[in-house]
């Protein structure tokens, strides 16, 4: 089964792990990412824990705040999903 057909829970967990990893690589706190993306810090925490699913608008806002393209963010999620299969 292709990676993009994984369960919604798995996708959320992987997205959270990828978001956390990139945020750490960029040297940003959740607070700083929240400030730059105009996304609530508590929501970022919930995303990173895999407890919430981001909207398309949120993906674009987070990617911009991380100085990457939304495509790069999604491609990293897909890469992780494929490696878990």
Secondary structure, DSSP 8 states (H G I E B T S, - for coil): --GGGS-HHHHHHHHHHHHHHHHHHTT--HHHHHHHHT--HHHHHHHHTTSS---HHHHHHHHHHTTS-HHHHHHHHHHHHHHH-
